Amino acid sequence: ATELRFPAGRFHATPWGRHVNEGVPEWPPSPWRLLRGLVAVWKRALPDLTEETVRPVLRALTEPPLFVLPPARTGHTRHFMPWFKKGPGDRTMVFDGFVVVERDAAVGVLWPGAVLDESERDTFAKLLMALGTLGRAESWCSARLLDAAEAERVQDQVNCRPWDGDPPSGHEVVRVLCADGDRAFEPWTALEAERGRGRRGRGGRHAGTALDPDWVLCAETAWLQRSGWSDPPGSRWVWYIRREDCLEGAPGVRAGSRRVARSTPQVVRFALDSNVLPLATH
């Protein structure tokens, strides 16, 4: 089990198959997104970990997990971005929808059937500690692995789980993108025979470049969309239930209390002065 926190109080992510301007945020965070995020931090921040070390950890996480969703609500911003379609001064309005949570609230993610040995747990913990964002770049995230006692306590708070059938009263069903454990780690070349599966029939090799690692899980989203894949290869949709009012909470306001203006600084300016500056990722 692990917990995800969003220090900025926002989770920015658009479900697969929806346009960002629809303003429909992803909730809960999809396991497919989390697995791809862990691969990204592995290659960027922990290159000393070998594929033989990381693969069994990620493979164990392909089981659809259980979630503990904290009180949340939706929010959005509208702003204009450079578009350049009609000239240098052209602008287009972007509708950015997101989920708002308390800054100290945690999203619990549990894989009851996953069994990791001590070495694999250590690898998983390192990947989680390196995870700085989940979703878009402004969706800051911190994550950590829970110990056995913490996981047992979180187990009693599960309020979002896979479901087959009609939802119970007060709940609704939502599609969540998960990994297909039988296919997510196949070599990309194994899908060459399916090059015509895409919606526009423009499958084929991954833009003529090699993936590292060569898993279908690692295919770039932009390329998949250009190639017309209706769903990412190696993924599957799982129906989950969640409370109907799970996005009607009011973060920052507790029962019997009134909103108190925050005095904590929201912006920090700093300067780095050196002949050799550190890498931006550092």
C-alpha positions in Angstrom: 0.0 0.0 0.0 1.1 3.5 -0.7 -0.2 7.0 -0.1 -0.2 9.9 -2.5 -0.2 13.6 -1.4 -0.6 16.7 -3.5 1.2 19.6 -1.8 -0.4 22.2 -4.0 -3.8 20.9 -3.1 -4.6 20.0 -6.8 -4.5 16.9 -9.0 -4.4 17.8 -12.7 -5.1 14.9 -15.0 -7.4 14.3 -17.9 -8.8 10.8 -18.4 -7.8 8.9 -21.5 -10.2 9.6 -24.4 -11.4 13.0 -23.0 -10.2 16.4 -24.2 -8.7 18.8 -21.6 -11.3 21.5 -22.6 -14.1 19.2 -21.5 -13.1 20.0 -17.9 -13.5 16.4 -16.8 -10.8 15.5 -14.2 -9.6 12.0 -13.6 -10.6 10.6 -10.1 -9.3 8.3 -8.7 -5.8 8.7 -10.3 -5.6 5.9 -12.8 -3.2 2.9 -12.1 -2.0 3.2 -15.7 -0.9 6.8 -15.1 0.9 5.8 -11.8 2.8 2.9 -13.5 4.0 5.2 -16.3 5.0 7.8 -13.8 7.1 5.3 -11.9 8.8 4.3 -15.1 9.5 8.0 -15.9 11.2 8.6 -12.5 13.1 5.4 -12.7 14.7 6.4 -16.0 15.2 10.0 -15.0 16.2 9.8 -11.4 17.2 6.2 -10.6 19.1 5.0 -13.7 21.2 2.6 -11.6 18.2 0.3 -11.1 18.2 -2.4 -13.7 15.2 -3.6 -15.7 15.4 -6.9 -14.0 15.0 -5.1 -10.6 12.1 -2.8 -11.6 10.0 -5.0 -13.8 8.8 -7.5 -11.1 7.8 -4.6 -8.9 5.7 -2.9 -11.6 4.3 -6.3 -12.8 2.9 -6.9 -9.3 1.1 -3.5 -9.4 -0.9 -4.4 -12.5 -3.7 -5.8 -10.3 -6.5 -3.1 -10.1 -5.9 -1.5 -6.7 -8.3 -0.3 -4.0 -8.4 3.4 -3.2 -9.0 5.6 -0.2 -10.2 8.9 -1.7 -10.2 12.0 0.6 -12.9 14.7 0.5 -12.5 16.6 -2.8 -14.2 18.9 -5.2 -13.6 20.0 -8.7 -12.1 23.3 -9.9 -10.9 24.9 -13.1 -9.0 27.8 -14.6 -9.5 29.4 -18.0 -6.5 31.0 -19.7 -5.2 31.9 -23.1 -2.2 30.1 -24.6 -0.2 30.9 -27.7 -1.5 28.8 -30.6 0.2 30.3 -33.7 -2.4 28.8 -36.0 -3.3 32.2 -37.5 -0.1 34.0 -36.8 2.4 35.0 -34.0 -0.3 36.8 -32.0 -2.9 34.0 -32.2 -4.2 32.7 -28.9 -6.6 29.9 -27.8 -8.5 29.5 -24.5 -7.6 26.5 -22.4 -10.1 25.1 -19.9 -8.1 23.4 -17.2 -10.1 21.2 -14.9 -8.6 19.6 -11.8 -9.5 18.0 -8.4 -9.0 20.0 -5.3 -8.0 18.3 -2.0 -6.6 19.4 1.3 -2.9 19.9 1.1 -2.3 17.4 3.9 -4.9 14.9 2.6 -3.7 11.5 1.3 -5.0 9.2 -1.4 -4.5 5.6 -0.3 -3.7 3.0 -3.0 -3.7 -0.6 -2.0 -2.8 -3.8 -3.9 -4.1 -6.6 -1.6 -2.9 -9.4 -3.9 0.6 -8.0 -4.5 3.4 -9.8 -2.8 6.9 -8.1 -2.7 10.0 -9.4 -1.0 12.2 -7.1 1.0 14.4 -6.2 -2.0 11.3 -5.4 -4.1 9.8 -3.3 -1.4 13.0 -1.3 -1.2 12.9 -0.7 -4.9 9.3 0.3 -4.8 10.0 2.7 -1.9 12.8 4.4 -4.0 10.5 4.8 -7.0 7.8 6.4 -4.9 10.3 8.8 -3.1 11.4 10.0 -6.6 7.9 10.7 -7.8 7.5 14.5 -7.9 4.5 14.9 -10.2 1.5 12.7 -11.1 -0.6 13.9 -14.1 0.4 17.3 -15.6 3.5 19.1 -14.6 1.7 21.4 -12.2 0.2 18.4 -10.4 2.9 18.1 -7.7 2.9 14.8 -5.8 4.7 13.2 -2.9 4.4 9.4 -2.4 5.6 6.9 0.1 5.3 3.2 0.9 3.2 2.3 3.9 4.4 -0.2 6.5 2.2 -3.2 7.5 0.4 -1.5 10.4 -0.3 1.6 8.3 -1.6 -0.5 5.4 -4.0 -2.4 7.8 -5.4 0.9 9.1 -5.9 2.3 5.6 -7.6 -1.0 4.5 -10.6 -0.1 6.7 -11.0 3.2 4.9 -11.3 2.0 1.3 -14.1 3.8 -0.4 -13.3 3.2 -4.1 -12.9 -0.3 -5.6 -13.4 -2.4 -8.7 -17.1 -3.3 -9.1 -19.1 -5.6 -11.3 -22.8 -4.9 -11.4 -25.1 -2.2 -10.3 -23.7 0.2 -7.7 -25.1 0.3 -4.2 -27.2 3.2 -3.1 -25.2 6.5 -2.8 -22.5 5.3 -5.2 -21.7 5.6 -8.9 -19.6 3.7 -11.4 -16.6 5.2 -13.2 -14.2 3.8 -15.8 -10.6 3.7 -14.6 -7.7 2.9 -16.9 -5.5 0.0 -15.6 -2.6 -2.0 -16.9 -3.2 -5.4 -18.5 -0.7 -7.5 -16.7 -0.5 -10.0 -19.6 0.4 -7.4 -22.2 1.8 -4.2 -20.6 5.4 -5.4 -20.6 5.4 -7.0 -24.0 8.0 -5.7 -26.4 6.6 -3.0 -28.6 7.6 -5.1 -31.7 5.1 -7.7 -30.6 2.3 -5.3 -31.6 3.5 -4.8 -35.1 0.9 -7.2 -36.3 -1.8 -4.9 -34.9 -0.7 -1.9 -36.8 -4.1 -1.6 -38.4 -6.0 -1.6 -35.1 -5.8 2.2 -34.7 -8.9 4.3 -35.4 -7.3 5.9 -38.4 -5.3 2.8 -39.4 -1.9 4.5 -39.0 -0.2 2.1 -36.5 3.3 0.8 -37.0 6.6 1.4 -35.3 7.0 3.9 -32.6 8.0 6.9 -34.8 11.0 4.8 -35.9 12.7 5.0 -32.5 13.4 2.5 -29.9 11.6 2.5 -26.5 13.7 2.1 -23.3 12.6 -0.2 -21.9 10.9 -1.7 -25.0 7.5 -2.1 -23.3 4.1 -1.2 -24.7 3.5 0.5 -21.4 6.1 3.1 -22.4 4.6 4.2 -25.7 4.3 8.0 -25.9 0.8 9.3 -25.5 1.1 11.9 -28.3 2.3 9.2 -30.7 -0.5 6.8 -29.8 -3.0 9.6 -30.4 -1.5 10.5 -33.8 -1.5 6.9 -34.8 -5.2 6.5 -34.0 -5.1 4.0 -31.1 -8.5 4.2 -29.4 -7.0 2.8 -26.1 -3.3 2.5 -25.2 -1.9 -1.0 -26.0 -1.3 -3.0 -22.8 -4.1 -1.3 -20.9 -7.7 -2.2 -20.0 -10.7 -0.4 -18.6 -12.0 -1.4 -15.2 -15.3 -0.3 -13.7 -14.9 1.2 -10.2 -17.5 2.4 -7.7 -17.1 5.7 -5.8 -19.4 7.8 -3.6 -21.7 10.0 -5.6 -20.6 13.0 -3.5 -16.9 12.2 -3.7 -16.3 15.4 -5.6 -18.7 17.6 -3.6 -16.5 18.0 -0.6 -15.1 21.4 0.5 -11.4 21.2 1.2 -10.2 23.8 3.7 -13.6 23.8 5.5 -14.2 21.3 8.3 -17.5 20.6 10.0 -18.4 23.2 12.6 -15.6 25.5 11.5 -15.3 28.6 9.3 -12.8 29.3 6.6 -9.7 30.9 8.0 -7.5 33.0 5.7 -4.2 31.3 5.1 -1.1 33.3 6.1 1.4 30.9 4.6 3.4 32.3 1.7 2.2 31.0 -1.6 5.2 32.0 -3.7 8.9 31.8 -3.0 11.5 33.6 -5.2 15.1 32.4 -5.2 18.2 32.8 -7.3 21.1 30.5 -8.1 24.4 32.2 -8.7 27.2 30.0 -9.9 29.6 29.5 -12.9 28.2 26.0 -13.3 24.4 25.8 -12.7 22.8 22.6 -11.6 20.5 20.6 -13.9 16.9 21.8 -13.9 15.8 18.3 -12.8 18.0 18.6 -9.7 
